[in-house]
Amino acid sequence: QVLLVETGGGSVQPVGSLTLSCVASEFCKSMAWFRQFPGKESEGVAALVGVSGTIYPNHLMDRFAISRGNATNEMVLQVNNLKPEDTAVYFCAANRDRASYSLQRDSWSYWGQGIQVTVSS
């Protein structure tokens, strides 16, 4: 069982930036971020495979950046030019041994508890 802990959420003003961090209990080959809007299905926002393999949905790739953190079991999501529609609960996901170039929820085995991000003036 891999445990994932997200930090860095909170309230941010529009056009601001935010960094979310996810720390896993062990190294995971693939890690990703999803977000959940109230009453809607979750959306994959970024995935990372290995050190630098990344995938984003087209409509987010100019504002979202996923990378490994300082530790090998850490993953960071940088979000720039935040918009009110980015308000959601953000979840970290991981696969320990598989290279997962996927933003589909059912491709991921381990999940964090989620962290709230609110973008409002």
Rosetta silent file (secondary structure, phi, psi, omega in degrees, C-alpha in Angstrom):
SEQUENCE: QVLLVETGGGSVQPVGSLTLSCVASEFCKSMAWFRQFPGKESEGVAALVGVSGTIYPNHLMDRFAISRGNATNEMVLQVNNLKPEDTAVYFCAANRDRASYSLQRDSWSYWGQGIQVTVSS
SCORE:     score description
SCORE:     0.000 S_00000001
   1 L     0.000  126.788  177.771    0.000    0.000    0.000 S_00000001
   2 L  -100.327  129.076  177.410    1.392    3.378   -0.993 S_00000001
   3 L   -99.568  137.279 -178.618    0.396    6.356    1.118 S_00000001
   4 E  -124.383  133.010  179.811    0.149    9.779   -0.492 S_00000001
   5 E  -126.333  122.542  179.821    0.009   13.082    1.346 S_00000001
   6 E   -97.721  142.060  173.325   -0.851   16.346   -0.395 S_00000001
   7 E  -139.087  163.478  172.711    0.142   19.787    0.880 S_00000001
   8 L   105.163   -2.185  179.081    0.066   23.341   -0.414 S_00000001
   9 L   -73.249 -178.953  178.419   -3.611   23.995   -1.004 S_00000001
  10 E   146.005 -159.849 -179.486   -5.526   27.000    0.220 S_00000001
  11 E  -103.284  134.544 -177.487   -7.068   30.221   -1.001 S_00000001
  12 E  -137.536  147.694  176.455   -5.453   32.187   -3.794 S_00000001
  13 L   -82.296  152.840  176.203   -6.461   35.268   -5.717 S_00000001
  14 L   -53.661  147.834 -176.098   -7.038   35.109   -9.462 S_00000001
  15 L    69.400   -0.377  175.313   -3.914   35.358  -11.640 S_00000001
  16 L   -78.539 -176.925  179.944   -1.851   34.168   -8.685 S_00000001
  17 L  -125.272  159.333 -178.078    0.227   30.998   -8.518 S_00000001
  18 E  -148.535  143.700  175.039    0.144   27.934   -6.341 S_00000001
  19 E  -120.212  122.057  175.166    2.415   24.968   -5.706 S_00000001
  20 E  -103.940  141.305  178.828    0.970   21.657   -4.631 S_00000001
  21 E  -122.533  143.901  174.951    3.180   18.902   -3.278 S_00000001
  22 E  -130.170  123.341  177.630    2.543   15.194   -2.979 S_00000001
  23 E  -111.705  126.282  179.127    4.821   12.981   -0.925 S_00000001
  24 E   -97.276  154.826  179.666    4.575    9.237   -1.325 S_00000001
  25 L   -72.095  -13.925  175.365    5.583    6.660    1.271 S_00000001
  26 L  -156.680  168.310 -179.519    7.900    5.126   -1.342 S_00000001
  27 L   -64.071  134.675  176.124    9.154    5.846   -4.827 S_00000001
  28 L  -121.675  132.348 -176.938    6.447    5.609   -7.475 S_00000001
  29 L   -64.142  -36.393 -179.244    7.271    5.356  -11.132 S_00000001
  30 E  -127.573  140.878  176.577    4.234    7.384  -12.137 S_00000001
  31 E  -141.109  154.699 -175.243    2.406   10.149  -10.306 S_00000001
  32 E  -153.104  164.619  172.003   -0.450   12.399  -11.268 S_00000001
  33 E  -120.615  137.927  171.815   -2.848   15.078  -10.170 S_00000001
  34 E  -125.058  163.167  173.390   -6.591   15.035  -10.577 S_00000001
  35 E  -137.352  149.898 -176.210   -9.183   17.542   -9.484 S_00000001
  36 E  -122.216  120.087  174.356  -12.781   17.169   -8.453 S_00000001
  37 L   -91.202  149.354  179.332  -15.382   19.856   -8.992 S_00000001
  38 L   -56.516  125.434  176.529  -18.528   19.778   -6.847 S_00000001
  39 L    73.938    9.689 -178.425  -21.117   17.539   -8.441 S_00000001
  40 L  -127.905  166.026  176.671  -18.920   16.691  -11.435 S_00000001
  41 L   -70.908  156.930  179.240  -16.554   13.944  -12.482 S_00000001
  42 E   -73.731  157.865 -178.434  -12.905   14.296  -11.683 S_00000001
  43 E  -126.649  130.136  173.229  -10.475   15.652  -14.253 S_00000001
  44 E   -75.853  129.367 -177.121   -6.877   14.600  -14.754 S_00000001
  45 E  -110.145  -22.793  178.996   -4.670   17.691  -14.859 S_00000001
  46 E  -170.504  147.512  175.365   -1.144   16.307  -15.141 S_00000001
  47 E  -137.906  149.013 -177.252    0.821   13.071  -15.021 S_00000001
  48 E  -132.196  130.393  177.513    4.513   12.378  -14.586 S_00000001
  49 E  -120.303  128.539 -178.452    6.400    9.227  -15.532 S_00000001
  50 L    66.005 -134.502 -178.300    9.944    8.692  -14.353 S_00000001
  51 L   -91.771  -37.270 -170.098   11.892   11.916  -14.038 S_00000001
  52 L  -140.585    2.901  177.265   10.576   13.996  -16.891 S_00000001
  53 E   -76.106  121.976 -175.985    7.869   12.272  -18.893 S_00000001
  54 E  -130.434  157.457  174.463    4.765   14.423  -18.653 S_00000001
  55 E  -146.174  139.494  179.421    1.257   14.600  -20.032 S_00000001
  56 L  -137.926  154.246  167.760   -1.375   17.325  -19.725 S_00000001
  57 L   -70.396  147.422 -173.845   -4.798   17.976  -21.189 S_00000001
  58 L   -56.303  -36.514 -173.162   -4.443   20.513  -23.987 S_00000001
  59 L   -79.152   -4.440  179.989   -6.481   23.198  -22.268 S_00000001
  60 L  -116.943  -11.850 -168.433   -4.256   23.210  -19.147 S_00000001
  61 L   -66.237  -17.215  178.237   -0.737   22.684  -20.462 S_00000001
  62 L   -85.095   -9.048 -177.470    0.086   26.387  -20.645 S_00000001
  63 L  -122.238  -17.752 -175.808   -0.623   26.924  -16.929 S_00000001
  64 E  -110.196  139.098  177.444    0.129   23.613  -15.193 S_00000001
  65 E  -140.208  124.427 -179.314    3.571   22.084  -14.681 S_00000001
  66 E  -109.712  142.813 -178.956    4.298   18.776  -12.960 S_00000001
  67 E  -158.367  166.184  171.331    7.748   17.706  -11.827 S_00000001
  68 E   -73.824  147.836  176.469    9.663   15.642   -9.312 S_00000001
  69 L   -86.537 -164.719 -179.290   10.408   17.399   -6.033 S_00000001
  70 L   -66.609  -31.988  176.611   13.644   17.528   -4.109 S_00000001
  71 L   -99.677  151.491 -176.245   13.111   13.984   -2.883 S_00000001
  72 L   -67.384  -20.122  179.724   12.556   11.098   -5.305 S_00000001
  73 L   -98.927   15.515  179.140    9.239   10.259   -3.675 S_00000001
  74 E  -113.382  143.730  177.127    7.918   13.809   -4.002 S_00000001
  75 E  -133.130  141.262 -173.338    5.991   15.298   -6.868 S_00000001
  76 E  -124.161  139.583  172.918    5.112   18.957   -7.344 S_00000001
  77 E  -118.964  118.879  175.516    2.392   20.691   -9.366 S_00000001
  78 E   -99.918  126.979  178.757    2.922   24.348  -10.206 S_00000001
  79 E  -121.407  123.973 -179.188   -0.182   26.220  -11.308 S_00000001
  80 L  -111.525  162.152  177.429    0.114   29.714  -12.742 S_00000001
  81 L    49.078   53.611 -175.634   -2.427   32.359  -13.702 S_00000001
  82 L   -62.062  144.712 -179.338   -5.054   30.769  -11.483 S_00000001
  83 L  -122.601  154.188  177.604   -8.693   31.235  -12.425 S_00000001
  84 H   -54.233  -32.349 -179.896  -11.851   30.879  -10.337 S_00000001
  85 H   -72.902   -3.781  172.242  -12.728   27.808  -12.393 S_00000001
  86 H   -82.833   -6.989  178.642   -9.614   26.109  -11.002 S_00000001
  87 L   -60.892  123.426 -175.817  -11.398   25.913   -7.654 S_00000001
  88 E  -176.121  172.620  167.583  -11.618   22.222   -6.786 S_00000001
  89 E   -93.073  125.525 -177.424  -10.311   19.493   -4.543 S_00000001
  90 E  -101.637  132.734 -177.686   -6.987   18.320   -5.944 S_00000001
  91 E  -118.844  138.596  171.087   -5.935   14.698   -5.535 S_00000001
  92 E   -90.789  141.336  177.553   -2.562   13.071   -5.918 S_00000001
  93 E  -134.371  156.128 -177.814   -2.476    9.661   -7.557 S_00000001
  94 E  -153.723  153.709  167.020    0.318    7.168   -8.122 S_00000001
  95 E  -125.117  129.457 -172.654    1.333    3.855   -9.589 S_00000001
  96 L   -70.922  -45.830 -170.673    4.317    2.228   -7.950 S_00000001
  97 L  -117.766   -8.567 -175.201    5.744    0.138  -10.762 S_00000001
  98 L  -101.278  143.069  171.794    3.875    1.074  -13.938 S_00000001
  99 L   -85.630  111.697 -171.546    4.623    3.817  -16.420 S_00000001
 100 L  -118.233   94.850  173.436    1.199    5.438  -16.739 S_00000001
 101 L   -89.298   71.045 -174.369    0.793    8.049  -19.428 S_00000001
 102 L  -146.135  141.848  172.812   -2.864    8.400  -18.621 S_00000001
 103 L  -112.589   23.056  175.278   -5.236   10.991  -17.262 S_00000001
 104 L   -94.324  132.197 -174.191   -7.977    8.439  -16.777 S_00000001
 105 H   -57.447  -39.032 -174.879   -8.907    7.891  -13.180 S_00000001
 106 H   -76.933    1.317  175.349   -9.108    4.114  -13.415 S_00000001
 107 H   -86.580   -5.142 -172.541   -5.472    3.907  -14.552 S_00000001
 108 L  -116.487  137.763 -171.458   -4.223    4.860  -11.094 S_00000001
 109 L   -95.670  -33.441 -173.082   -3.944    2.586   -8.068 S_00000001
 110 E  -120.709  143.514 -174.445   -3.159    4.838   -5.128 S_00000001
 111 E  -136.917  144.786  171.024   -4.813    8.069   -4.066 S_00000001
 112 L   -83.636  178.673 -177.617   -4.299   10.825   -1.548 S_00000001
 113 L   -78.922  -19.383 -179.550   -7.008   12.334    0.604 S_00000001
 114 L    97.753  151.588 -179.613   -7.314   15.468   -1.477 S_00000001
 115 E  -142.200  137.318 -175.344   -6.638   19.111   -0.775 S_00000001
 116 E   -81.070  134.951  170.265   -8.856   22.130   -1.374 S_00000001
 117 E  -123.191  123.839 -179.305   -7.793   24.903   -3.719 S_00000001
 118 E  -122.211  124.184  179.612  -10.005   27.984   -3.815 S_00000001
 119 E  -112.019  111.971 -174.759   -9.431   30.795   -6.299 S_00000001
 120 L  -157.780  147.005  175.805  -11.357   33.891   -5.367 S_00000001
 121 L   -92.399    0.000    0.000  -10.900   37.625   -5.048 S_00000001
